[in-house]
Amino acid sequence: MTTENYVTLSRTGDKMPLVGFGCWKVSPQDAENTIYNAIKAGYRLIDGAADYGNEVEVGRGINKAIKEGVITREEIFVVTKLWNTYHNKTQVRPAFEKQLKDLDLDYVDLYLIHFPVPLKHVNINEIYPPGWYQPNKTEVEFEPSPMYECWHEMEKLAEDKLAHNIGISNFNVQMILDLLTYAQIKPAVLQVELHPYLQQSRLIAWVQSQGIHITAYSSFGPASFIELTNDGKTTPPLLENEVIKEIADKHKKTTGQVLLRWSIERNIAVIPKSTNQERIKSNLDIFSWSLDDEDMKKIASLDKRLRFNDPYSYNFNLPLFD
């Protein structure tokens, strides 16, 4: 049973909380108060990204909590991500510095490469965040910016202690194997989509065997993708799944707590998002109890290898995970 509420990152010894608050789809107008309230409720990891378009407001929420003495800067673990249009070796640091300025922080605790996809550069002053397409275009355009050059620039940020830890997101084993051949600083964390409909057991076991910690996003499955993909619309919600409901009733917990605890049992961090104060609090209550072997076997039977965050399903003609 996992009772510690953090994992220790090997290179720095930094303690990364196992439960954080995700900033994806938090509207800019709500972000400052939402993040501030999450910190007041007890969250000590904030997971954001340039692509979410709310880093200025997220930074305000963090800094408000610091200024009011709710936390110190050292007590909050801030995660953000490098977007695909800034993979070129000349663009990594300017993009990072823009994010650091938006967040109004001196450093971040973890900086991830959002996707292993080098999109054609879009000038920060032209449109920000740029998304997947060039301005006024409807086709995804790539550029020849090799990952080894991008990672070397990430390492420089770590060496300069601007990003205390660096990592990756949405990478498969082949990409990670390649990265490990040239990395002077091994990625501390891999962040991937993970829930009972997409359990990725072989990936998880291999990545953890390499000393890389894992953060799960979209722990509630299709809930965040209803308006984005057909699978999101048509797949029965995990929060209402009969197997999950049965396990929740057994432990007198919510289905959301069961889904989060399932990842914690595998020593995987989670970053749920909610605007509901009760759910914000209940999502933190996943360390005082545990799932048993029978529960884990029942949840294992739900695996459909069903991925919701897939660029191919967004009509980008990019089968990234095939």
C-alpha positions, -999 to 999 in steps of 0.1 A, spaced: 0 0 0 14 34 -10 11 57 19 37 83 11 23 112 -9 53 119 -30 81 103 -51 117 113 -49 133 124 -82 167 107 -85 191 134 -98 180 162 -75 163 144 -46 133 167 -51 101 153 -37 73 154 -63 38 151 -49 18 121 -61 -14 142 -64 -14 175 -82 -39 198 -97 -41 199 -135 -46 232 -154 -58 219 -187 -91 235 -197 -91 258 -167 -104 291 -183 -81 321 -179 -109 340 -162 -112 313 -135 -76 302 -133 -63 325 -106 -90 317 -81 -91 280 -91 -54 275 -85 -54 296 -53 -83 276 -39 -66 243 -49 -35 253 -30 -56 263 0 -73 229 -2 -39 212 1 -26 207 -34 12 211 -36 18 203 -73 4 225 -101 6 210 -136 4 235 -164 16 241 -200 21 269 -225 -5 253 -247 -32 257 -220 -33 295 -226 -36 304 -189 -1 306 -174 -3 343 -165 -34 336 -144 -21 303 -130 10 322 -119 -12 348 -102 -29 321 -82 4 306 -71 19 339 -62 -12 350 -43 -9 319 -22 27 326 -16 22 363 -7 -6 354 17 16 329 35 -5 298 25 27 282 12 63 291 6 77 288 -29 97 258 -18 65 240 -7 49 242 -42 60 220 -71 53 238 -104 52 218 -137 50 233 -171 57 221 -207 75 232 -239 51 234 -268 58 217 -302 65 249 -321 96 257 -299 117 225 -304 144 242 -325 176 247 -305 173 285 -309 137 286 -296 137 264 -264 152 290 -240 132 320 -254 100 299 -251 109 289 -215 118 324 -205 84 336 -218 67 310 -196 87 318 -166 78 355 -170 41 346 -175 42 325 -143 61 353 -125 85 327 -110 123 324 -107 123 287 -116 100 258 -123 103 224 -105 97 203 -136 98 212 -173 84 187 -198 86 184 -236 48 183 -243 49 160 -274 78 146 -294 65 165 -324 87 193 -339 61 217 -355 72 245 -377 81 275 -355 55 303 -349 69 335 -336 58 342 -300 49 378 -309 27 366 -338 3 343 -319 6 327 -285 0 300 -277 0 289 -313 -17 254 -311 -10 228 -338 -14 249 -369 5 277 -385 -15 309 -385 -43 308 -411 -34 272 -421 -53 240 -417 -25 214 -422 1 204 -396 36 215 -407 68 200 -393 104 213 -391 137 195 -390 145 201 -353 160 169 -339 151 158 -305 187 155 -294 192 192 -300 160 201 -282 169 179 -252 204 194 -250 187 228 -246 164 213 -219 196 201 -201 210 236 -202 179 249 -184 184 222 -157 221 231 -154 212 267 -149 187 257 -122 159 275 -141 141 241 -144 151 220 -115 140 188 -132 133 180 -169 112 153 -184 89 142 -213 53 137 -221 35 115 -247 68 97 -256 67 60 -265 94 34 -256 112 38 -289 115 76 -285 127 72 -249 153 45 -259 167 69 -284 167 98 -260 186 77 -234 215 72 -259 224 108 -258 209 123 -226 234 137 -202 205 143 -178 180 115 -178 143 125 -179 130 126 -144 93 120 -153 72 107 -182 37 121 -184 12 100 -203 -26 94 -207 -34 66 -183 -67 53 -170 -85 19 -168 -95 20 -205 -58 26 -214 -36 9 -188 -3 6 -208 11 -19 -183 42 -28 -204 51 8 -210 47 16 -172 68 -14 -161 96 -6 -186 98 32 -179 98 26 -141 126 1 -146 146 29 -161 143 50 -130 118 74 -146 87 83 -127 53 85 -143 25 110 -141 -9 100 -154 -32 125 -171 -68 120 -180 -73 97 -150 -111 98 -155 -109 86 -191 -133 102 -217 -146 129 -193 -123 156 -207 -127 146 -244 -164 146 -249 -163 177 -272 -129 167 -288 -133 131 -302 -160 107 -312 -145 81 -288 -149 107 -260 -186 111 -269 -195 74 -273 -174 57 -246 -193 50 -214 -179 74 -187 -154 57 -163 -169 77 -134 -202 58 -140 -186 25 -148 -204 -4 -129 -171 -20 -119 -157 12 -106 -190 20 -88 -190 -14 -71 -154 -9 -58 -163 27 -47 -193 14 -27 -172 -13 -11 -147 13 2 -172 40 8 -154 63 -16 -163 81 -48 -156 67 -83 -132 95 -88 -112 85 -57 -110 49 -69 -97 59 -103 -70 81 -87 -61 55 -61 -57 29 -89 -28 49 -103 -13 56 -68 -13 18 -62 11 16 -92 33 44 -78 21 68 -105 13 104 -99 -21 119 -108 -32 155 -118 -70 157 -115 -88 189 -123 -121 201 -108 -139 233 -102 -161 217 -76 -148 224 -41 -160 191 -27 -144 171 -55 -112 192 -52 -110 180 -15 -120 144 -21 -95 140 -49 -68 145 -23 -81 118 0 -65 88 -16 -37 79 9 -56 68 40 -70 37 22 -61 13 -5 -74 -11 -32 -70 -48 -27 -58 -74 -52 -94 -83 -61 -101 -46 -69 -70 -44 -90 -79 -75 -110 -114 -62 -117 -100 -29 -129 -74 -47 -151 -103 -63 -169 -115 -29 -181 -85 -23 -204 -97 -14 -239 -64 2 -252 -86 32 -259 -66 64 -262 -85 97 -262 -56 122 -266 -45 111 -300 -34 137 -327 -47 113 -354 -82 114 -340 -80 153 -342 -76 149 -380 -39 159 -379 -29 129 -399 -3 121 -373 -5 85 -359 19 94 -331 13 63 -310 11 36 -338 
